[in-house]
Amino acid sequence: MIDLRSDTLTRPTESMRAAMAGADVGDDVYGEDPTVARLEERVAELLGHEAALFMPTGSMSNVLAVRSVVQPGQEVLCDSSAHIARAELGAHGAYSGVTMRTWTHPRGHVDLDAVRGLFAPDMGPFFVRTAAISVENTHNFAGGTVLPLQLLRDLKELATGLGAAVHLDGARLWNAHVATGTPLAEYGATADVLSVCLSKGLGAPVGSLLVGSADTVAEARIWRKRMGGGMRQVGILAAAGLHALDHHVERLADDHAHARLLAEACGVDPATVETNIVVVQRPDAAAFVERATAAGVRVATVGPTTVRMVTHLDVTRADAERAAAVLSELS
Ligand SMILES: *Cc1c(COP(=O)(O)O)cnc(C)c1O
């Protein structure tokens, strides 16, 4: 079975497991885990921010990142298929009292005119005020699309002028970095607070980081504990992340090439596939998934007429070629 349902399905490699087994650890709630500290420093530096905080999941990281810039009763603007709007089960409302309004862009880009139109300034205690704008790079449900750097810079300038913060959901920012060659810090400079995942294409079993100013991270550390996310000898997981940063970033280019193979097989223009996700619109999405699975290729629906396939560390070139052959038979 070739499993293309998600890039979260990867299992740690032998050498990643060895790095985990050998990790130096301590109680991270006491701030005494040296491996976690190394990971946090390294990721903060890569993204050009003061500090970072190791988080159990990308969802918790997004929730604490957004709440660091949006108070209860204020709102964040985002794309209508953003992970924060569609896949975090209302956490921003349930835990933080944050509401959302959305724009829609077919490639998940930020629509600056829509932001200008939606933006609500502080008009006193009668209206919800826009405190932040959130973007996702790469954009998951839009098909792993990369947000152009200039657009992100323009958004940062617009938001700063409006007195709003920018949150970046960079679960797959590594893929954008490898696909475009844009240094991570250039992306980092376009956001006040961001989140990156180690558990997607990088192949770590667990882990994300919230990245921002020292003050933001200090406050997020308190909220993480409050929400039950204070972890102890978690250097064992941070070691997997450090190993992934050393060995699994540049190879994302292979995943991107494999995704283009799959796109071609499904009748999607490979030029529109920028990273490791292929989204195919099919009226018979559920039946297509069933037939693909029966033929040995697992793909998933992410909407009634939308099939998603994702390449990753556990999909070899030979797997991708075999999956492409199977999928082109079905298309
Ligand atoms: C996976 C993902 C997250 C975080 O997901 P968790 O499963 O909570 O780690 C956040 N944003 C995007 C775009 C994602 O794809």
The ligand as an SDF file (V2000), in Angstrom:
LIG
                    3D

 15 15  0  0  0  0  0  0  0  0999 V2000
   -1.0860   20.1150   10.0220 C   0  0  0  0  0  0  0  0  0  0  0  0
   -1.3280   21.5530   10.0050 C   0  0  0  0  0  0  0  0  0  0  0  0
   -1.3750   22.2850   11.1930 C   0  0  0  0  0  0  0  0  0  0  0  0
   -1.2020   21.6870   12.5720 C   0  0  0  0  0  0  0  0  0  0  0  0
   -1.7230   20.4570   12.7310 O   0  0  0  0  0  0  0  0  0  0  0  0
   -1.5160   19.4920   13.9930 P   0  0  0  0  0  0  0  0  0  0  0  0
   -2.0790   18.2350   13.4650 O   0  0  0  0  0  0  0  0  0  0  0  0
   -2.2970   20.0820   15.0950 O   0  0  0  0  0  0  0  0  0  0  0  0
   -0.0680   19.4130   14.3070 O   0  0  0  0  0  0  0  0  0  0  0  0
   -1.5630   23.6400   11.1070 C   0  0  0  0  0  0  0  0  0  0  0  0
   -1.7020   24.2400    9.9120 N   0  0  0  0  0  0  0  0  0  0  0  0
   -1.6280   23.5730    8.7540 C   0  0  0  0  0  0  0  0  0  0  0  0
   -1.7310   24.3180    7.4740 C   0  0  0  0  0  0  0  0  0  0  0  0
   -1.4560   22.2020    8.7590 C   0  0  0  0  0  0  0  0  0  0  0  0
   -1.4200   21.5410    7.6040 O   0  0  0  0  0  0  0  0  0  0  0  0
  1  2  1  0
  2  3  1  0
  2 14  2  0
  3  4  1  0
  3 10  2  0
  4  5  1  0
  5  6  1  0
  6  7  2  0
  6  8  1  0
  6  9  1  0
 10 11  1  0
 11 12  2  0
 12 13  1  0
 12 14  1  0
 14 15  1  0
M  END
$$$$
